Amino acid sequence: MNLPMDDIDRKILRAIQRDSARSMQDLGDLVGLSASACHRRLKSLEEKGYIAGYRAMLDRVRLGLSMQFFIEVSLVSQSDTTLEAFEKAVKTIPEVLECHLMAGQSDYILRVVCEDATAFERLHRDLVARLPGIARVHSNMSIREVKSFGGLPV
C-alpha cells in the first residue's frame, strides 16, 4: 500500500540508500531535521514498510569474485511443479545472487559471481546437472559494471 510521503521522507530514503550507517545527527543535518525528529521519521518509514531492511554491500572483486555472469534459463515446462522445483533448487546455490522469473524469451535470468573461468565452468555444469527442468542455458559474461544498484528513485 502506498502511504503518503513528503519531501523530507523522500530525502531520508535517498540518503539511507546511499549510506544507511550514517549517524542520526548526520542524517538529520542532511535532510534539515534534528537527530530526534529524523529518528522518529525513520522509524515511521520502517513501520509503514517503506524500508524492507538494512544490509552491507560487499566488494565482490576484493572477495575474489571477479567474474560476473547473467545466465538465461529456459525450462522444459512452465507448470507450477516445474517452476517451484527450479526455484527451490536455485536458492541452494550460493553463487546465484539473484534469480528473476521473466516474461519473454527465457523463463529465468540469474546473476552469478565466480572466482575465475574454472569456477564458472564448474558452476555451469552444476546448474545444468542439479537444477530440475532445464531445457536451455545461455550465459553472458559481464565485462564491466557500468552502474550497480544506486537505490530506488524516490
C-alpha beads as a LAMMPS data file, in Angstrom:
LAMMPS data file: protein, C-alpha beads

154 atoms
153 bonds

1 atom types
1 bond types

-500.0 500.0 xlo xhi
-500.0 500.0 ylo yhi
-500.0 500.0 zlo zhi

Masses

1 110.0

Atoms # bond

1 1 1 0.000 0.000 0.000
2 1 1 1.353 3.427 -0.928
3 1 1 1.108 5.756 2.031
4 1 1 1.678 9.480 1.645
5 1 1 5.258 10.683 1.946
6 1 1 6.570 14.207 1.921
7 1 1 9.826 15.606 0.537
8 1 1 11.678 15.060 3.809
9 1 1 10.686 11.364 3.848
10 1 1 11.995 11.056 0.297
11 1 1 15.252 12.791 1.248
12 1 1 15.672 10.365 4.144
13 1 1 15.061 7.359 1.871
14 1 1 17.523 8.636 -0.749
15 1 1 20.159 9.306 1.912
16 1 1 19.927 5.920 3.632
17 1 1 20.091 4.140 0.271
18 1 1 23.490 5.780 -0.253
19 1 1 24.700 5.185 3.318
20 1 1 22.488 3.597 5.961
21 1 1 25.299 3.570 8.528
22 1 1 25.484 7.343 8.985
23 1 1 24.570 8.738 12.389
24 1 1 21.139 10.208 13.114
25 1 1 22.823 13.566 13.615
26 1 1 24.430 13.412 10.152
27 1 1 21.203 12.182 8.562
28 1 1 19.204 14.903 10.297
29 1 1 21.669 17.578 9.193
30 1 1 21.448 16.290 5.636
31 1 1 17.636 16.468 5.499
32 1 1 17.160 19.528 7.713
33 1 1 15.848 17.908 10.908
34 1 1 17.100 17.393 14.438
35 1 1 18.509 13.952 15.176
36 1 1 15.455 13.003 17.277
37 1 1 12.953 14.207 14.650
38 1 1 14.899 12.357 11.957
39 1 1 14.906 9.201 14.086
40 1 1 11.100 9.417 14.502
41 1 1 10.663 9.841 10.729
42 1 1 12.976 6.914 10.010
43 1 1 11.142 4.645 12.482
44 1 1 7.815 5.670 10.925
45 1 1 9.105 4.804 7.437
46 1 1 10.238 1.415 8.755
47 1 1 6.871 0.744 10.430
48 1 1 4.972 1.725 7.268
49 1 1 7.044 -0.790 5.311
50 1 1 8.971 1.612 3.073
51 1 1 12.240 0.234 4.448
52 1 1 12.484 -3.520 3.991
53 1 1 15.784 -3.935 5.865
54 1 1 19.430 -2.956 6.035
55 1 1 22.479 -4.758 4.691
56 1 1 26.124 -4.245 3.896
57 1 1 27.236 -4.007 0.274
58 1 1 30.326 -6.181 -0.110
59 1 1 33.022 -5.650 -2.720
60 1 1 32.877 -8.868 -4.747
61 1 1 36.206 -8.209 -6.505
62 1 1 38.065 -7.770 -3.191
63 1 1 36.434 -11.010 -2.054
64 1 1 37.910 -12.797 -5.073
65 1 1 34.665 -12.986 -7.069
66 1 1 35.876 -11.022 -10.070
67 1 1 33.710 -12.717 -12.710
68 1 1 30.028 -11.927 -13.047
69 1 1 27.589 -13.639 -15.393
70 1 1 23.964 -13.321 -16.373
71 1 1 22.526 -16.714 -17.216
72 1 1 19.280 -17.123 -19.108
73 1 1 17.442 -20.348 -18.347
74 1 1 14.543 -21.898 -20.241
75 1 1 12.642 -24.773 -18.663
76 1 1 11.030 -27.795 -20.261
77 1 1 7.646 -26.677 -18.927
78 1 1 6.046 -23.718 -17.209
79 1 1 3.925 -25.878 -14.923
80 1 1 3.729 -24.876 -11.281
81 1 1 5.561 -28.063 -10.309
82 1 1 8.483 -27.361 -12.671
83 1 1 8.752 -23.685 -11.668
84 1 1 8.601 -24.484 -7.943
85 1 1 11.207 -27.256 -8.219
86 1 1 13.594 -24.979 -10.144
87 1 1 13.135 -22.073 -7.717
88 1 1 13.668 -24.266 -4.677
89 1 1 16.859 -25.742 -6.147
90 1 1 18.349 -22.434 -7.346
91 1 1 18.009 -20.973 -3.835
92 1 1 20.585 -23.518 -2.615
93 1 1 23.398 -22.263 -4.886
94 1 1 25.377 -19.507 -3.107
95 1 1 26.956 -18.155 -6.300
96 1 1 23.483 -17.235 -7.583
97 1 1 22.987 -13.729 -6.213
98 1 1 19.706 -13.044 -7.984
99 1 1 17.094 -15.102 -9.794
100 1 1 14.226 -13.469 -11.674
101 1 1 11.202 -15.108 -13.327
102 1 1 10.973 -13.418 -16.705
103 1 1 8.455 -12.630 -19.391
104 1 1 9.991 -13.081 -22.811
105 1 1 12.425 -15.482 -24.447
106 1 1 13.805 -17.075 -21.251
107 1 1 11.960 -18.274 -18.177
108 1 1 14.578 -17.053 -15.689
109 1 1 17.637 -14.862 -15.571
110 1 1 20.297 -15.497 -12.925
111 1 1 23.072 -13.181 -11.786
112 1 1 26.020 -15.234 -10.608
113 1 1 29.553 -14.482 -9.435
114 1 1 32.643 -16.699 -9.596
115 1 1 36.355 -16.525 -8.847
116 1 1 37.560 -17.469 -12.325
117 1 1 36.745 -19.347 -15.529
118 1 1 37.321 -22.741 -13.896
119 1 1 34.859 -21.923 -11.133
120 1 1 32.326 -20.734 -13.712
121 1 1 32.720 -23.923 -15.734
122 1 1 32.075 -25.979 -12.594
123 1 1 29.072 -23.823 -11.679
124 1 1 27.678 -24.022 -15.211
125 1 1 27.971 -27.818 -15.189
126 1 1 26.347 -27.942 -11.745
127 1 1 23.493 -25.697 -12.865
128 1 1 22.671 -27.967 -15.754
129 1 1 23.137 -31.121 -13.683
130 1 1 21.478 -30.029 -10.407
131 1 1 18.656 -27.758 -11.393
132 1 1 15.486 -29.570 -12.400
133 1 1 13.579 -28.968 -15.610
134 1 1 16.256 -27.121 -17.597
135 1 1 15.812 -27.190 -21.367
136 1 1 18.306 -24.462 -22.351
137 1 1 21.009 -22.346 -20.706
138 1 1 22.568 -19.250 -22.267
139 1 1 25.350 -17.427 -20.404
140 1 1 26.539 -13.850 -20.782
141 1 1 29.715 -12.611 -19.126
142 1 1 29.757 -9.107 -17.703
143 1 1 32.858 -7.297 -18.935
144 1 1 32.463 -4.250 -16.703
145 1 1 29.797 -2.993 -14.349
146 1 1 28.731 0.438 -15.569
147 1 1 26.088 1.109 -12.938
148 1 1 25.204 -1.006 -9.956
149 1 1 22.268 -0.618 -7.631
150 1 1 22.169 3.033 -6.756
151 1 1 18.853 2.954 -4.968
152 1 1 15.262 3.289 -5.985
153 1 1 14.085 6.580 -7.474
154 1 1 12.175 8.139 -4.562

Bonds

1 1 1 2
2 1 2 3
3 1 3 4
4 1 4 5
5 1 5 6
6 1 6 7
7 1 7 8
8 1 8 9
9 1 9 10
10 1 10 11
11 1 11 12
12 1 12 13
13 1 13 14
14 1 14 15
15 1 15 16
16 1 16 17
17 1 17 18
18 1 18 19
19 1 19 20
20 1 20 21
21 1 21 22
22 1 22 23
23 1 23 24
24 1 24 25
25 1 25 26
26 1 26 27
27 1 27 28
28 1 28 29
29 1 29 30
30 1 30 31
31 1 31 32
32 1 32 33
33 1 33 34
34 1 34 35
35 1 35 36
36 1 36 37
37 1 37 38
38 1 38 39
39 1 39 40
40 1 40 41
41 1 41 42
42 1 42 43
43 1 43 44
44 1 44 45
45 1 45 46
46 1 46 47
47 1 47 48
48 1 48 49
49 1 49 50
50 1 50 51
51 1 51 52
52 1 52 53
53 1 53 54
54 1 54 55
55 1 55 56
56 1 56 57
57 1 57 58
58 1 58 59
59 1 59 60
60 1 60 61
61 1 61 62
62 1 62 63
63 1 63 64
64 1 64 65
65 1 65 66
66 1 66 67
67 1 67 68
68 1 68 69
69 1 69 70
70 1 70 71
71 1 71 72
72 1 72 73
73 1 73 74
74 1 74 75
75 1 75 76
76 1 76 77
77 1 77 78
78 1 78 79
79 1 79 80
80 1 80 81
81 1 81 82
82 1 82 83
83 1 83 84
84 1 84 85
85 1 85 86
86 1 86 87
87 1 87 88
88 1 88 89
89 1 89 90
90 1 90 91
91 1 91 92
92 1 92 93
93 1 93 94
94 1 94 95
95 1 95 96
96 1 96 97
97 1 97 98
98 1 98 99
99 1 99 100
100 1 100 101
101 1 101 102
102 1 102 103
103 1 103 104
104 1 104 105
105 1 105 106
106 1 106 107
107 1 107 108
108 1 108 109
109 1 109 110
110 1 110 111
111 1 111 112
112 1 112 113
113 1 113 114
114 1 114 115
115 1 115 116
116 1 116 117
117 1 117 118
118 1 118 119
119 1 119 120
120 1 120 121
121 1 121 122
122 1 122 123
123 1 123 124
124 1 124 125
125 1 125 126
126 1 126 127
127 1 127 128
128 1 128 129
129 1 129 130
130 1 130 131
131 1 131 132
132 1 132 133
133 1 133 134
134 1 134 135
135 1 135 136
136 1 136 137
137 1 137 138
138 1 138 139
139 1 139 140
140 1 140 141
141 1 141 142
142 1 142 143
143 1 143 144
144 1 144 145
145 1 145 146
146 1 146 147
147 1 147 148
148 1 148 149
149 1 149 150
150 1 150 151
151 1 151 152
152 1 152 153
153 1 153 154
